[in-house]
Amino acid sequence: MMKAVELRELTLEELRMREEELTEELARQKIQLSIKRLDNPLQVRNTRRELARVKTILNEKKKAAEPGGSPQQEQAGESTAT
């Protein structure tokens, strides 16, 4: 399991590949869990959380790459809008 700091060092392409790997791994784990062949059921939770981390960092990088946009600026704008 990679930490968020380590994931932020990866490129967009590497993050997309990691996202695909984790999605496939999660599907396999869910199947194994349903037929009672998964040794440690907590693996599903850990994989799901790591996938969420990867997706979050991908979205942060995409928003930072957009012209004039950073995640911090957008969050501040959303809270003041009425």
For each residue, the residues with C-beta under 8 A, 3 or more apart:
1: 46 50
2: 6 7 18 50 53
3: 6 7
4: 7 8 53 57
5: 8 9
6: 2 3 9 10
7: 2 3 4 10 15 18 53 54 57
8: 4 5 57
9: 5 6
10: 6 7 14 15 18
11: 14 15
12: 15 16 58 61 62
13: 16 17
14: 10 11 17 18
15: 7 10 11 12 18 19 54 57 58 61
16: 12 13 19 20 58
17: 13 14 20 21
18: 2 7 10 14 15 21 22 54
19: 15 16 22 23 51 54 55 58
20: 16 17 23 24
21: 17 18 24 25
22: 18 19 25 26 47 50 51 54
23: 19 20 26 27 51
24: 20 21 27 28
25: 21 22 28 29 47
26: 22 23 29 30 44 47 48 51
27: 23 24 30 31
28: 24 25 31 32
29: 25 26 32 33 38 43 44 47
30: 26 27 33 34 44
31: 27 28 34 35
32: 28 29 35 37 38
33: 29 30 36 37 38 41 44
34: 30 31
35: 31 32
36: 33
37: 32 33
38: 29 32 33 41 43 44
39: 43
40: 43
41: 33 38 44 45
42: 45 46
43: 29 38 39 40 46 47
44: 26 29 30 33 38 41 47 48
45: 41 42 48 49
46: 1 42 43 49 50
47: 22 25 26 29 43 44 50 51
48: 26 44 45 51 52
49: 45 46 52 53
50: 1 2 22 46 47 53 54
51: 19 22 23 26 47 48 54 55
52: 48 49 55 56
53: 2 4 7 49 50 56 57
54: 7 15 18 19 22 50 51 57 58
55: 19 51 52 58 59
56: 52 53 59 60
57: 4 7 8 15 53 54 60 61
58: 12 15 16 19 54 55 61 62
59: 55 56 62 63 71
60: 56 57 63 64 71
61: 12 15 57 58 64 65
62: 12 58 59 65 66
63: 59 60 66 69 70 71 74
64: 60 61 69 70 71
65: 61 62
66: 62 63 69
67:
68:
69: 63 64 66 73 74
70: 63 64 73 74
71: 59 60 63 64 74 75
72: 75 76
73: 69 70 76 77
74: 63 69 70 71 77 78
75: 71 72 78 79
76: 72 73 79 80
77: 73 74 80 81
78: 74 75 81
79: 75 76
80: 76 77
81: 77 78
82:
